Amino acid sequence: MSISKDIKFGLDTFGDMTNDLAGNPQSAGVVLRNVVEQAKLADSLGIDAFNVGEHHRDDFAVSAPDTMLAGIATVTKNITLGTGVTVLSSEDPVRVYQRFATIDALSNGRVEITAGRGSFTESFPLFGYNLSDYNVLFEEKLELLVQLWGEQAITWSGTTRSSLHNQEIYPKTDRGRMGIRVGVGGSPESVMRAARLGLPLALAIIGGDPARFAPFANLYRQQLNELGKEQLPISIHSPGHIAEDDEQAANELWPAYLAGFGRIGQERGWAPPTPQHFMSEVIHGSVYAGSPETVAKKIVHAITSVGAQRFDLKYANGPMPHERLMKSIELYGTEVIPRVRKLLEAFE
C-alpha cells in the first residue's frame, strides 16, 4: 500500500471541563476561552486542522461547536476549522448548512464539517427526538446534508422534516463548496454508506491496535471502486497526550483519563479503567501518550496500518489543566509532526 506524501494532521477537543494546576475545577467560560487559545496556538504552529466536538452534559463545555468555530475563525488565519462531530441526528441540516456557510465566510473558506451520530444520546430528548428513530434520523439527514453541500436548489422529501421543493438555501459560499467528512465508529454499514454518498471517512479509533480497522478502510476503498467513485481520504481520530518523556506523559494523562473514561464507563456499565489497561493502550493500543519520538512512531504505525491520509489527535481527555494541553499541542506541532513526516519517507 502506497502512503500519501501529503499527510494532514489535526487536533480534536470536546472542550472537556478542566482543573487548574492546583486541582480546582474551572468554569465553562474559562474552558471555552482556553479552547480559543489552544486553537490559536495550533494555527501559529502550522497544524492543518482544529476540530471541536458537540456534547450536552456537564463534563464538556462545548454544546455549540459552530459558535465556537465562528469565534476561532476571527482569531486564526490558516488552520481548517471543523467539528468532531456535529450530531446530525438531532440537528436540522438546513440550519447546519447556513451556520457553516457563515463560518466559511468568516474564515475565508477554512470550514469543514464532520457529521456523525455521536457516542452520546443526550441531544435526543433535549431537542425533542425519539431514540427509536435513531437510524432513520441519521440516514435521512445525512443524505439531505450532502445535497445541501452541493449549494444548488434542493428538492427533497422524507419523514424527519418538512419537504423542500426547488428550494435555494443561503448564504452561498465564495468557493461554492465546503469541506465535509462523515465520522464512523467502525461498522461495515457506516463505511459503505460513506462510500455510497462519496464522503471522506473519519474513523474514531479509541481502543486497541489501529491495525484492526484496516478491513474497514479496505472495504471503503473497495466500495468506492465498485461504485466508480474516486478514492477519498481516510482520517484517524484517537486520544493522546505528549510530554517531554514517556513517564511524564503517562503520569499526566492517567488521572484525567481515569476521571473522563471512568465516568463514561460507569454510565455505560463498563469495568472501571485500571492502570494496567491504560498502560496497555499507551504501549500497544490507541492512546498516543508519550514523548514526541514515541508518539510519532505510534502515529506512523496507525497511518501505515490503515492507509490513512490524516491523523487527528484528541489532545483533551478529561480535566487536564490548560497549561499541559498547550504544552502537548506545542510538542505535537513542533516535534511530533516533523518526526512523522520524516519516518513516512521510508514508505514512499
C-alpha angles and dihedrals in degrees: 000000000000117000120221117247089215101068114169125214127205142173126227130200135171091195092251113203106257142204125225120243090273091056097255117142115247128218125256089249092058091047093051093049089048091053088058090053090049091052091049090053092049090051093050090052093054096246109164104228143013118200128191123199131218125234136153104208139091098258093063126055099200114084095143107045094171090058089050091050092050089057093045090049091065095054101041132066114193114010120107110243118214148149128254090215135346103203094229097181092072096038135083105241092211092058090043089057093047094049094047093045086055092051088047089058093046092049096041094243102324101120128118131173126208107199119201148144093251124221095255129066103202092108093064099068091031092061098032102260127138119234089217086071092054097122101038093046093057097040096049095042094047092052090049091047091054090053092048091051087062088067093220131122108291129224110180141146133185144133101267102065141001118296124259124217119195087325121171115212122207149254102037116209123244093242097038094238143064132201117267136179134168119229117219135178095214112280118142091230093056092047093050091047090054090051093047091052093044095240127150111249125239111192117203104213108177101154143029131015109328088222088078087072093059092095090058091050090048091049090051093051091045092051092050089052093048091049092050093243127140118258112267131202123272119207133193125219116196137153125249150133132222127211136158093278139010096256094051092048093051093045092051095045101043099072091046092045090050092051096045103038091032092062094045091048092050090052092050099041097252124146113264115266113262129203088244093055091044093052091046089057091045093052104031108009143051103298105104099204123145146064119330090261094051094046092046092055091049092050091051089053091051095047095046094043094053099028090236127173096203141034123201115193114209093216097175114071118160127326099331114153119261092240092061092046090053091051091049091051091048093052091045092054100038103034115011100050095048090048092050092050091050094048092048091058087079089064096052 
